[in-house]
Amino acid sequence: MQENRNPVRPDLASPSLVRSIMPVGMLLLSLLALIIWKGADSISGLSPFILLGCSVLCLVLSVPYLKGYHKGLRWGMRRSAAQILPALPILIFIAVLSTTWMTGGIVPTFIHYGLQLLNPTLFLVSVCIVCGCISVMTGSSWTTVATIGVGFMGIGEVLGFSPGWIAGAVISGAYFGDKVSPLSDTTVVASSSCGVDLFTHIRYLLYTAGPSMGIAVTVFLVVGIFNVSSGNAAGDAAMLESLHSSFNVTPWVLVVPVLTLVMIGLRVNTVLTLAISALLGSVAMWLTQPGDIFTREYLLSLWSGAEFNTPDHSFNELVSTSGILGMLPTIALVTSAMIFGGVMIGTGMLHTLSSAITRRLNGRRGVIGSTIGSGLLLNAFTADQYLSLIIGANMYKDVYSRLGIERRVLSRSLEDSISVTSVLIPWNSCGLTQSAVLNISTLSYAPYCIFNYLSPVMSYIISTRMIKGATRIRKIFRRNLVENV
């Protein structure tokens, strides 16, 4: 058998498959034990230590291969950092924006009008569709969730929906729109990495994304119909009274989210958009709310969050924010995931795992199933959807060419299994971000993200059926050709 060579240093052999599996196995078993013993909420606090421990184990197991291999480690860390570090300022500005939009009365005003205008029966469906439309126009699921998604969370909780269902509707809509938008960076990465035309990729993606979204909308409609009786008119009235006693509810503050959507539509840089939106929230607070924008309490609220003390405890939980301080555990987890991904790449362990998966693939169904399964595993190993898309494309391009499978099947399978499911993994950059923004743990909202976990299933079903149908047509054509000859 040909020796497995490292992609960074071809003159060096990569770690063995057994060694490469050990850090990944330790990660998964440790996280499983943590969930069983401490609960899902403990992941954000303790996962950084687990990821760093797995990184150390990865380095220790690679000691025989590390001689002359420092260049590979630096390359792996640079590659991982280039994809994940740009998310850190976004996380910080999201924390600031959530505080200024709350203290500026923007989210409370959104809740006020939402309670008056939205039909509780159609609430979840409306949330999913609206988030999908905005995400299509903007090409950004992160920005959609961080702005309008936060407002929907507040409205839904007052209407009596569980936070899991609301977050599921927000994320399902936002990620559907992101996947079918030509403005989405992950969609561009998936198509370009596989050498597929962007619009061809999107059209082919609709074969799987469309049915998945249709099922998700149906589920949200049914849940809304059966949940309508849980609404509490007295509770709604009490919530509105608390809103009006704590904030000056005025439609003028809605100019801020409108300007934010304009900046998003103009493709202004994400960090700049969030920074300007946070500043506009501060201006709205200064113009419309009681208090002074330059007070010490305001500056402290940006760091540690804003707290409200009213007799209504549910209202206090709804409008209180955690600020930058509350985002620090997420930043620590993102950084730890970046280190783990960089070490796995730099030591060649990720290359060993990917080679072991693709080396013996021959059947078309097996290849597509392996592509989807690998996408899910890459999301867990690298903790970043961009790295996973690029690595997945490089893993399977030659296999698909050898078996005569179209590249658009590969790009769609990767998109369905990586970009869409990244938000379901607690230590992935997407799962971490959305959990922090929506103030709900990843494992708490994951069961309700109907579109996200249906996408890889639908991708496998439709892809294999299409291949089976194409094979049947070819057989019929060949048989008829032989008979005619």
Buried (B, 14 or more C-beta within 10 A) or exposed (E): EEEBBBBBBEEBBBBBBEBBBBBBEBBBEBBEEBBEEEEBEEBBEBBBEBBBBBBEBBBEBBEEBBEEBEEBBEBBBEBBBBBBEEBBEBBBBBBBBBBBBBBBBBBBBBBBBBBEEBEBBBBBBBBBBBBBBBBBBBBBBBBBBBBBBBBBBBBBBBBBBBBBBBBBBBBBBBBBBBBBBEBBBBBBBBBBBBEBBBEBBBEBBEBBBBBBBEBBBEBBBEBBBEBBEEBEEEBBEBBBEBBEEBBBBBEEBBEBBEBBBEBBEEEBEBBEBBBBBBBBBBBBBBBBBEEEBEEEEBEEBBEBBBEBEBEBEBBBEBBBBBBBEBBBBBBBBBBBBBBBBBBBBBBBBBBBBBBBBBEEBEEBEEBBBBBBBBBBBBBBBBBBBBBBBBBBBBBBBEBBEEBEBBBBBBBBBBBBBBBBBBBBBBBBBBBBBBBBBBBBBBBBBBEBBBBBBBBBBBBBEBBBEBBEEEEEEEEEEEEEEEEEE
